[in-house]
Amino acid sequence: MSLTEIEITEELVRGLLRDQHPDLADRPLKLGARGWDNQLWRLGDDLAVRLPWATLSADALLRKEHAWLPGLAPRLPLPVPVPQRLGEPSERFPRPWIVTTWVPGSPADRAPVTRGAEAADTLAAFLTALHRPAPEGAPAGRDRGGPLAEHTKGFAEGLASAVELGLIPDPDAVRAVWEDAVAAPEWEGPALWLHGDLHPANVLTADGTFCGVIDFGDLFAGDPACDLAASWSLLPDGAADRLHAAYRPTPDAATLRRARGWAVRQALGGILIGEAGVRGRPGGKRTWGPPAHAALRRLTATPLV
């Protein structure tokens, strides 16, 4: 059976709960969201069921969250989906799945931040709390957190595709940000815990500011510049500097240069997925395009140091 042939329904999810976690099986259940790797089903008022539905890598990512996130969550100042139960593969569903706490809020790609100063302080506090040295044996990043130069070929191919499709008005400015980031000194500090995928669909908002962070499937240890890319992808115009001032320890110029590189790479991917459907689900992820364009505009408008 291929991935796309596994139809996830309310009946299937309730059956899985009855088989493995029967004390939860009679709670109200409804579809919450279809994400990149997983489907999210709300379970009662305070829990959610996450099931992989479209990528093979999702199985390992769910197990990673289950293993590591409960230990990190208590020190984080924003709510996160803390794993509560693990579901094992079975005849009913041949892949692992998890039950987590439910985090209320609206994804920032659908409800952008409007209170920039408060959001910058909130995100800085979250990243400061998360970015602590990871223990030996912590997971490594799949394709993030290492030297940016390793991604130059992929970046060039993505930029060429976006230019060909007429999606990038000033490719030279985008290329300049990337080249400056690649030329920056590499991270020499300890490998820090990172979320690894802080794009607008994975950060929740309420009342104009951040209220939660979800999808820790890319959780790994590495260079904090990867997460600091959120300064441009999540915050409105003029708020990035406030985040950098509030974050501890204050990032040096090299870290911010690398962060700009990760941000421009993420923005380019968001534009391609959001507007061209490249590597996306049928029809793409339309809400990813506008925040990605906004991030690219901020990055190219800021003078290089």
Residue pairs with C-beta under 8 A, 6 or more apart in sequence:
1 94
3 53
3 54
3 55
3 56
4 54
6 53
6 93
6 94
6 95
8 39
8 41
8 51
8 53
10 29
10 30
10 31
10 41
12 92
12 93
13 29
13 41
13 49
13 51
14 25
14 29
15 92
16 49
16 51
16 87
16 90
16 92
16 93
16 97
17 24
17 25
17 43
17 49
18 25
19 90
19 92
20 85
20 87
20 88
20 90
21 85
21 87
21 99
24 43
24 44
24 47
24 85
24 99
27 43
27 44
27 47
28 42
28 43
28 44
29 41
29 42
29 43
29 49
30 41
30 42
31 39
31 40
31 41
31 42
32 40
32 41
32 42
32 48
33 39
33 40
33 107
34 40
34 53
34 281
35 201
35 215
36 54
36 55
36 201
36 285
37 52
37 53
37 54
37 55
37 57
37 58
37 61
37 215
37 217
38 50
38 51
38 52
38 53
38 58
38 62
38 215
38 217
39 50
39 51
39 53
40 48
40 49
40 50
41 48
41 49
41 50
41 51
42 48
42 102
43 49
43 99
43 102
45 102
46 101
46 102
47 84
47 99
47 100
47 101
47 102
48 81
48 99
48 100
48 101
48 102
49 87
49 97
49 98
49 99
50 62
50 81
50 97
50 98
50 99
50 100
51 93
51 95
51 97
52 58
52 59
52 62
52 95
52 96
52 97
54 281
57 142
58 95
58 217
59 95
59 96
61 217
61 218
62 96
62 97
62 98
62 217
63 86
63 96
64 139
64 217
64 219
65 83
65 98
65 100
65 216
65 217
65 219
66 83
66 86
66 98
68 138
68 139
68 216
68 219
69 80
69 81
69 82
69 83
69 216
69 219
70 82
70 83
72 130
72 193
72 219
73 80
73 82
75 129
75 132
76 126
76 129
76 130
76 213
77 122
77 125
77 126
77 129
78 122
78 126
78 210
78 211
78 212
78 213
79 101
79 103
79 104
79 211
79 212
79 213
80 101
80 103
80 212
80 213
80 214
80 216
81 100
81 101
81 102
81 103
81 214
81 215
81 216
82 100
82 101
83 98
83 99
83 100
84 98
84 99
84 100
84 101
85 98
85 99
86 96
86 97
86 98
86 99
87 93
87 96
87 97
87 98
87 99
88 96
89 95
89 96
103 204
103 212
103 213
103 214
104 204
104 206
104 211
104 212
105 204
105 205
105 206
105 211
105 212
106 204
106 205
106 206
107 200
107 201
107 202
107 203
107 204
107 205
107 287
108 200
108 201
108 203
108 204
108 205
108 210
108 234
108 291
109 199
109 200
109 201
109 287
109 288
109 290
109 291
110 287
111 205
111 206
112 200
112 205
112 236
112 291
113 119
113 205
113 208
113 209
113 210
113 234
113 235
113 236
113 239
114 208
114 209
114 236
115 207
115 208
115 209
116 235
116 236
116 237
116 238
116 239
116 242
117 239
117 242
118 208
118 209
119 205
119 208
119 209
119 210
119 234
119 235
119 236
119 239
120 235
120 239
120 240
120 242
120 243
120 246
121 242
121 243
121 246
122 209
122 210
123 203
123 210
123 230
123 234
123 235
123 243
124 242
124 243
124 244
124 246
124 247
124 248
125 246
126 210
126 213
127 224
127 227
127 228
127 230
127 247
128 246
128 247
128 248
130 193
130 194
130 195
130 227
131 192
131 193
131 194
131 224
131 227
132 192
132 193
133 190
133 191
133 192
133 193
134 190
134 191
134 192
134 193
134 221
138 191
138 193
138 220
138 221
139 219
139 220
139 221
140 220
140 221
140 222
141 194
141 196
141 218
141 220
141 221
141 222
141 226
142 218
142 220
143 151
144 194
144 196
144 197
144 218
144 220
144 222
144 226
144 262
145 194
145 196
145 220
145 221
145 222
145 223
145 226
146 222
146 223
147 186
148 178
148 181
148 182
148 184
148 258
148 261
148 262
148 265
149 182
151 265
152 178
152 182
155 178
155 265
155 268
158 265
158 268
158 269
158 272
159 168
159 171
159 174
159 175
159 178
159 268
161 272
161 276
161 278
162 168
162 171
162 268
162 271
162 272
162 276
163 171
165 275
165 276
167 271
167 272
167 275
167 276
168 174
168 268
168 271
168 296
170 300
173 300
174 264
174 268
174 296
174 299
174 300
176 300
176 304
177 260
177 261
177 264
177 299
177 300
177 304
178 261
178 264
178 265
180 257
180 260
180 261
180 304
180 305
181 257
181 258
181 259
181 260
181 261
181 262
181 264
182 261
183 257
184 253
184 254
184 257
184 258
184 261
185 254
186 223
186 258
187 222
187 223
187 224
187 225
187 255
187 258
191 221
191 222
192 221
192 222
192 223
192 224
193 219
193 220
193 221
194 218
194 219
194 220
194 221
194 222
194 223
194 224
194 226
194 227
195 202
195 213
195 216
195 218
195 219
195 227
196 218
196 219
196 220
196 222
196 226
196 227
197 215
197 217
197 218
198 213
198 227
198 229
198 230
198 233
198 234
199 233
199 234
199 266
199 270
199 288
199 291
200 233
200 234
200 270
200 287
200 288
200 291
201 215
201 285
201 287
201 288
202 213
202 214
202 215
203 210
203 212
203 213
203 214
203 230
203 234
204 210
204 211
204 212
204 213
204 214
205 211
210 234
223 255
223 258
224 251
224 255
225 251
225 255
225 256
225 258
225 259
225 261
225 262
226 259
226 262
228 243
228 244
228 247
228 251
228 255
228 256
228 259
228 262
229 259
229 260
229 262
229 263
229 266
230 263
231 239
231 240
231 243
231 244
231 259
231 263
232 240
232 260
232 263
232 267
232 295
232 298
232 299
233 263
233 266
233 267
233 270
233 291
233 292
233 295
234 291
235 243
237 298
240 298
244 250
244 251
244 256
251 259
253 305
256 305
257 305
260 299
260 302
263 295
263 299
264 295
264 296
264 299
266 292
266 295
267 292
267 293
267 295
267 296
267 299
268 292
268 296
269 292
270 288
270 289
270 291
270 292
270 295
271 288
271 289
271 292
271 293
271 296
272 278
272 279
273 279
273 280
273 284
273 285
273 288
274 280
274 284
274 285
274 286
274 287
274 288
274 289
274 290
274 292
275 284
275 286
275 289
276 284
277 283
277 284
278 284
